[in-house]
Amino acid sequence: MEILAKFRMGTLFLMVAASSALFAQSGVPGEPQNHTSILDARQIVGLSIAATERSWQALDHYIYMQRDEDRRLDSLGRMKSENVEVTRMSLVNGARFAQLMEHNGQLPSVTEQRKSDEDLDKLQHETPTEKTERLRKEQENKSFLREVLKAFDFHLVGEEIVAGRPAYVLQATPHPGYQANGKYNKLFSKVEGKLWIDKQNFGWIKVDGQVTQSFSIGLFVARVQQGSHIILEQACVGDAVWAPKRLEMRASARILFLKSLDIDRILMYSDYRPAPDNSYSLSR
């Protein structure tokens, strides 16, 4: 069970890291865009990367709801089991706090509620040293962003209307010879995808990516197989601030090189709202 829990957390990170890296969300608050000149693919992506950092900073001050559907599939793609969690993503002392609201349609169990209370108490009484370490890890998780232009080749393949918005369509493929410099950058050479970028403010409307080479999660505990699929859909939730709306990963994996798993992991996000200043709200 512990191994499966680690793999579950690993696939969640893969979904966020891979989609954010290849398909970084973006928005440029307060900066009107001039599209009279023709932009090439690298210019479009470069503008997006710079804007993404501002968008992430804005989203650090939002609260929202998250629905996590974790499905195990049989060899024919039929669902064998499903685990569903609904979580309120709040802010406590400026830090993200995930409060479990429902588990498989039921209120949290006594054990789950006790764990949530312990996590909340720990965050409320965070020491300066613990805060420094938390911020260091958060920064490390975002540090890959500036490597994107080095890690991938981007090709503008056309324009389409997506979700009612005009969008650039780009293909992203790993750049031959790229040398990974960060903790997570080794993933870059193993994924590729297609991107739909909003023409008005460079937000990512949709992403369709896949794993082209198998790779390991967590010291060889699990290995994600070639052909695993990632789909990201986003929406504009504020003044040119783009945020995830739906993120799905269909993954084939092997645990300890023995047990084979087919997983369909879907994260759905809703009710984005700016958090009240210097406050937080938690509901039982």
Secondary structure, 3 states (H helix, E strand, C coil): CHHHHHHHHHHHHHHHHHHHHHCCCCCCCCCCCCCCCCCCHHHHHHHHHHHHHHHHHHHCCEEEEEEEEEEEECCCCCEEEEEEEEEEEEEECCEEEEEEEEECCECCCHHHHHHHHHHHHHHHCCCHHHHHHHHHHHHHHHHHHHHHHHHEEEEEEEEEEECCEEEEEEEEEECCCCCCCCCCHHHHHHEEEEEEEECCCCCEEEEEEEECCCEEECCCCEEECCCCEEEEEEEECCCCCEEEEEEEEEEEEEECCCEEEEEEEEEEEEEEEECCCCCCCCCC
